[in-house]
Amino acid sequence: MNRFLKFNYCHKLFTATSPLRRFSSARSVQVQTDPFILAKELSGKNLIGGKLVTSEKGQTFPVQNPATGKIIGNAARGDASDVSLAVSSSKQAFKSWSREAVRTRGNLVTECGEILKDHIEELAKLVSLETGKAIRTESRIEASLLPDVFKFFGGLASEIKGTTIPWSPTSLTYTVREAVGPVGVIIPWNVPLLLMSLKIAPALVCGNPVIVKSAEEAPFTVLRVAQILNQVLPPGTFNLLSGYGEDCGDALVGHPDIKKVTFTGSVETGKIIYKRAAEKLIPVTLELGGKSAMVIMKDAPLEEAVTGAITSMRFTRAGQSCTAASRIFVHEDIFDTFVSKMKDKVDSLKMGNPLDESTDIGSIISPQQLEKIKAYIELGKKTAGIKTLTCSADPTDPSLKDGLFVRPVIFTGVPDDHPITREEIFGPVTAIYKWRDFDDVIARANDTVFGLSASVWTNDLKAALHAVERLEAGIVQVNQNAVIQPNLPVGGWKSSGLGREGSLETMLNHFTHLKTVSINSCLLYTSPSPRDRQKSRM
């Protein structure tokens, strides 16, 4: 076969078998901007092997719109039997997906990002409907980040490579990175789109099929993403299940063919998952709770710091964030001014219908979470010496009378050993503390079992760098508190978790195995060259 014919044959063989050829041409999922219709269409469904299917036992559970209290649909209640089907599908897909050229996988994941651009608005509306997050200040921002995550990790495919090692002159020694196998992904309800994408995009690029278990409170938006992306991805590479933790999540973590687990959620559940994974000695990534500190120096740009505190506390998400700045330490010289300005700004935020463009703050996710938040607020009000500043105003729309709303609260005068200081509330509740000595405030900021994030606000670069060096947190920001972005490694210290997500290094460390290969070249048979063969005949 001459060189041209050989190239043409190989090109035809590649295009006939490549997933780009097989899966990227069809576009059967049409944009649907009515979230109520979407919730009904996705009710009772899991996604396994590229298809929407009912759960094996046909069971479902209701999904509530927390802003109105009304049921918007019924999610499939998956259990061990559904997990078994999904894992079997992923195992089958792993055989071919892990052997695809990395650039091919990267191109497909990049294409996932491109196709998601057309669905940003529908995803924003659907996630607002099922989580109660305000569409303008929260959901649309989250949905718009989704395509970027897939495109970012798709572009990193060529970085999945090893190194050569100069170990011995008689040996060829090198390393390669190989896929770990089917990955179990368990996601929370507060930022389901972004946190899911930061887990599954790098896993897929590295050659691992994923089985996602959605949060009970927010199953439909991520299921819609799975439906959209299965137009592009080979069947079985992205399966999605909904169900309760004890039925579905536990079975997923404990399944013998799951080779890696990544989880974002509570500390208590994270510990359970860690123990279950340890029984199989498989790697886990855990992003858990937080009690983030914000340290404001007396020379800080005051207006920017106040605005930064609103953003850092995630008030527009009703404080339902593991990185929320629920402990704000303000220098005594500017303390009173800061508290007054912050209250005024929070007062200006409008609570209302999450799908209304004028709404700043939406609802709390569930009745249980609402009661937990209210209990902390009542505890603060009853504790001597604590001052309570209740902000904003309850919604006036009659359609929201059964909604799960709570007004933001700012506490001052909270002791450092009080539950409001020590425990994660996960609601629109923050405490502001007065400080004088720099070493003392750093010690107080670090005096917590958590270590997810922190921020420092000052115009003094030397002080900022000194604080950054000493603060015990996985991510520390100066004069900002940006949300998670691709290429920004994120993870916690202490009880805030294990491992990191969001970057090239984390992708390689968590979703590939490193294999070392060493070849003794002295014992290898080398075919003689034509010249040597000719000499041997002479």
N, C-alpha and C positions, 0 to 999 in steps of 0.2 A: 504494500500500500504506500503510494508516494505521499510526500509531506502534505500536499494540499488536500488530497482525499482523506488522509488521516484526520486533519483538522476539521474538515467538513463533517466527518462521521462523529467525532467527539462533540462538536457543537450541536448536532441534531440530538445526540444522546442526552446531553445536558438539558436542552430546552424541553425535551420530552418528559424528563423526570423531575425537573426543578419545581419546587412549590410555587415559584413565581409564575410558572407556566400553568400549573394545575389549579391554583386557588385564587389568584389575584384578579381575575377578569370579571367574576360575577359580582353584581351589586344589587342584591335582592331586597335589602332592608331600606325602606323609604323613610325619609324624615317625617316625624310625627310630633308636632309641637303642643299637642293637647296632653298634659301629663295624666289627666284622669283616664283618658282612653288607653294610654300606655300601661298604666297600672292594672287596668282590667285585662288587657291583652296578655300581660306577663303573669297574671295570677295563676297559681298552681303549677308553675313550671320551674324545673331545673334546666341546665344546659349541659348535656353529656354527649360526647362524640360528634359535636357540631350541630346537634339538634335540640330544640326545646322539647322536653319530655316531662310528664307528670312524675311525681315520686312513686316509688315502687308500691307503697301501701295506699297511695291516693290521698294521704292526709295533708291538711293545710292548716295555717294559722292566720288570724286577721292582722292586717297592717293598718295602723291608724295615722291620720293626719293630725299631728300634735297641736296644730294651730286651731283646729275646729273640733277635735274629738271624734270626727267621723271616720268610718272605715273606708279606705280607698281601694282595697283589694285583699286577696288572700294568698299568702306565699306558700310555696310547696314546703312541706315539713319533711325534710330528708332525714334519713337515719343510716345505720350501718350498711343496710342493703344498697342504698343509693351511693354511699361512699365506695363500696366495693365495685359497683359499675363504673364510677368515675375513675377510680384508680386503674382498673383494668383497661379502660380507654386510654388513659395516659401512658400506661406501660407499653401498649401497642404503638402509640404515637412516638414514644421515646426511641424506638428502634431506628426509625428513619430520621426524626427531627434532630437527634443528637449527631447524626452522621452527615447532615447537610453542611455544605460549605458555610463558614461563619458569615461571609459576606451575603450569602443568600438569606440566612436567618436575619441578618441586620437589615437587609432591604425590605423584608416582609414586616418587621417590627416598625421600620420607618413608614411603610405604607399604612400601617395601623394608625399612626399619628396623622397622616394625611386624610384618611377617611373620617377620622373623628372630628375634623374641623367642621364638617357639614352638620354635625349633630350637637354642637356646643349648646345651643339655646334649648333644645329639647331636654338635654341632660341637666341643664341648670334648673329648668322648671320642675323636672321630676324629682331631683334631689331636694328642692325646696318643699315640694309637696310631702315627701315622706320624712324629712328631718326637721322641718319648721325653720330652716335657715333662710334669712332674707336674701332674695335673689340678687338684688343690686350690690349689696355690700359683701356677700359671701358666696352664694352658689355659682353665679356667673363667673366669678374670679376663679373658683376651683375648677369648674368645667373647662375654662379657657387654658388652664395649665396642662390639662390632660394630653393634648396632642404633642406639646413640647417634650413631655417626659418620654414618650415613645420614640420621637424623632431623635432625642438626645442619646438614648441608649442604643437605638438602631445604628447610629453613627459610630458607636464605640466597638462594633463587632470586630473590626480588624485588630483591636488591641488585645484580643483573647489569644495570647501567644506566650511561648516559653522563652527560655534563654539557653545558650550554650555555656558549658562550664569547662574551663581549662584544668581538668583534674589530672589527666595523665597523657603523655604524648602517644601512648599506644591505645588509648581509648577515646571513642567519641561519646561524650556525655552531654545530655541536654534535658530540659524539662518541657513538659507539655501540660496544657490545662484541658481537662475533660469535664463534661457535664456530670452532675451528681445524681440525677434521676428525677422522678416525679416529686414536685415540691408542694407541700400543703401550705396554703395561705389563708390566714384568718384575720379579718379586717374589722375595724370599728365602724360606728355609725356617724361619728361627728365630721369626718372628712373622708368619706368612703372612696370617692373617685381618685383623689390625689394619692392617698396612702396605698390603695390597691395598685395603681400604676407604678409607683416606686418599687413595688415588690415584683410584679409580674413581668414588667418590661425587661429588666436585667436578667431575670431567670430565663425568659424565653430566648433572649439573644445568646445566652450561654448554652443553649441546647436542652433546657429542662422544660418538660410540660408542667403546667400548673393546675392545681385543683383549688379553687377559691371557695371558702365558706364565708358567706356574707353575714352581716349583723342582722339579727332578728328585726330590729327597728327600721332598717333601710335596705331591703333586699332587691328592690325593683331597678334602681338606677344602675347598679353594677351588673345586674342581669342583662339590662339593655346594652351595656358596653360589651358584654360577652357575645351577645347576639350580633352586634355590629362587627366585631373583630373576627368572628368566625366566618365572615365572608372572605377574609384574607388568609387566616391561619389554617393549616391543615387540621382536619378533625382530630380531636383528642388532645391537642396541645394546650387548649384553654377550656377547662370544664368549670362549671360554677354550680354550687349547691346552696340552698337556704335551709335553715333548720335551727333547732336549739343546740346550745353548747353541749349539754349532756348526751344528746342523741346523735348529733351530726359532727360537732367539733371534736369531741373525744374520740369518736371512731376514726376520724381523719388523722389525728395526731398519732393514734395507736396502730394504724394500719401498717403491717410489716413491709409493704412496698413503697411507703412514703419515705424518702431519703433525706428530707430537709424540711423544717417547719419555720415559717416566719409569721410573727404575731404582733399586732398592736392592740393594746387594751389595758385592762386593769392589772395591778400588781398581783392581786390574788389569783386571777386566772392565769397570768404569766407563770407563776410558780407551779401551778398544776400542770401546765403544758411542759415546763422544763423537766419536771419529774417524769412525765410520760415519755418524753423524748429520750431521757437518760436511760430508760429501760431498754431502748434500742441502740443507744450510743450514736444517735444522729445529731447533726449540728442544728442549732436553733438561733434565730435572731428575735430578740424581744425588745419592743419599744413600749414602755409602760408609763406609769404616772409621773407627775411633776408637781412641784411647788416652787415655781420659778421666782427668782429674786431680781428686782430692778433697783440698782443703786444710783441715786441722783446726787451729784456733788453740788456744792453751793455755787460753783461757777457755771453750772450747766445752762445751756440755752433754754430758758424757762418755757416759752411757748411750745417749742419743739418737744421738750421733755413731757409736757402735759399731753400733747397730741400723741406722743409715743407711748405714754402710759395707757391711753384709750386703746391704741392698736395692740400693745403688748398684752393687755388684759383680755383681748379678744371679746370686748363687750358686744360687738356686732354679731358674734356667734353665741351670745348669751353666756359667755365665759366658758363654754363647753370645749375646752382645749387643754391638752396636757402641757402645753408651753405657756399657758396663761400666767401673766405676772401677778400672781395673787399675794405677793409680798413686795411692797414698794417702800424702799428705805430712802427717805428724803432728809437732806441736811437741815438741821434745826433753824438755820438762818433764813431759809426759804420755805419752811414747812407750811406755815399758815397760808401763805400766798398760793402755794402749790395745791393744797387741799381745796381751797376756794375755787381756783380756776378749773381744777379737774371736775369738781361737782357741777359747775356751770356747763362744762362741755358734755358730760354724761346726761345732764338734764335736757340738752338740746337734741339728743338722740330719740327718734320716734320708734315706739313699739307698735307692731301691727301685723297685718296679713303678710306672710312671707313672699307671696307672689305679687304684692303691690310694690311698684318701683319707688314709692316714697318711703317705704319702711327701712329703718336702719337696723332694728333688732327684732328677731323672730321669737320663736317659742322654745321651751324646754322640750327635750325629746320624749319623755315618758312620765307618767304619773309618779312612778317610783323615784325618778331623779328629781322631780319637782318637790316631793315631800322631803327628800334628803337635803336639798338646798334650803328649803324653808326652815328645817330643823336647825341648821347652822345659823341662819339669820335670827331666829328666836333665841338661840343660845347667846348670841352676841348682845342682843337687846337686854337680856336678863342679867348679864355679867356687869357687876359694878365697875365703873371706871372706863367702860367702853362707850364711845360715842358712835351713834348710827346715823349715817346720811343716806336716806333713800332717794333715789334719783329717777328721772324720766317720769312717765305716767302710763297707767294701764291702757290697753287698746279700748277704743270706744265703739268699734264696729260690732253690732249685735251678733253677726255671724261668728264672732270669735269668743262668745261668752263661755263656751265650754273648752276653750283653748288652754294650753299649759303655759301660762305666762307668769313671770315674776319680775318685779322691778329691780334694776341694779342697785347694789348696796355697797357703800364705802364705809369701812370701819376705821376708827382711830383709837389709840389708847389700848390696843390689844396686847396682852402680855405675850412674851416669847414662848411660854410653855402652854398657851391656850390652844384648844383643838382647832380654832380658826387659823392659827399660825402653823400648826403641826400637820394637819390633815388636808388631803386634796378634796376640795368641795365640788369642783367641776360645774360651776355655775357663775352667774354674774356678781360675784362677791369678792372684793379685794380688801386688804388692810394696808394702811399707810403708817409707817413707823418713823419716829424721829431719831436722828443720830447726830453725834458730834465728832467722835474719834474714828479715823479711817480704819485702823486695825480692828477696832471693835465691830464696825459695821460689816467688814469682810467675814469676821468670825460668825456673826449672827446670820449673814446670808448663807454661809456654809453649814449652819447648824440645822440640818434637815436630813432625813433618810433619802431624799430625792436628789437628783443631779442631772436634770435634762437640759435646761437652758437658763441663761442669765443675761442681763444687759447692764451696761455702765453708761452714764450720761454725764459728760464733762467737756470742757474746752481745753483741759490740760492733758496733753498727750502722754506725759510721763506718768501721771496718776492713772490714766486709762490703761496703759500697758502694765503697770504694777497690779491693778485690779484684775485684769485679764489673766495674768500669771497665777493669781492666787484663788480665783473663783473656781469652785468644784462643780463643773457642768460640762456636758458634752458639746454644747455650742454657746459661745459668749459673744455678744455683739456690742459695739460701741456706737452710741447715738443713733441706734435704729433697732428694730425688732422685726426683721423681714420674715415672711412666711417661708415654709420649706420650698426650695427650688431645686431643679435638677443640677447636678454637679456640686451640691452642697452636702457633704457628709453629715448625717444627723443620727444621733443616738445618745443614750444616757449613761451616767455613772450611777453607782450605788443601786438603789431600788428602782431607778428609772430605766433599767434594762441592760441588755447584752448585745454587742455588735452595733454596726452602723449601716445606714442605707443612703442611697442617693447619688453615688459617685462611681467612677471607674474602679477605684481601689476596692470599694465595698462590693461591687459586682463580682470582681474576680475572687475576692476572699470568701464570699458567702455562697456563690452559685457555681463554683468549679472545684474539682479536685486537682491538686498538683501532683503529677507523676514524674519521677526521675528515671531517665533511661540512660544506661551506660553500656556501650558496645566495645568489646575487646577486638580491636581491628586486626590483631596479630593472627587470630584464628579464623578470620573470614576468608572464604574462597573467593578469589577475584578472577573472573573470566579473562583469559589472555586476549590481548589485542590482536587485530588482523596481522600486524607486522610480526608479533611474537609467534603467531601460529605459522607464518610463512618461514620464519627462521628455524622453527622446530622441524620443518620438513626437509630442510637443506642438510 
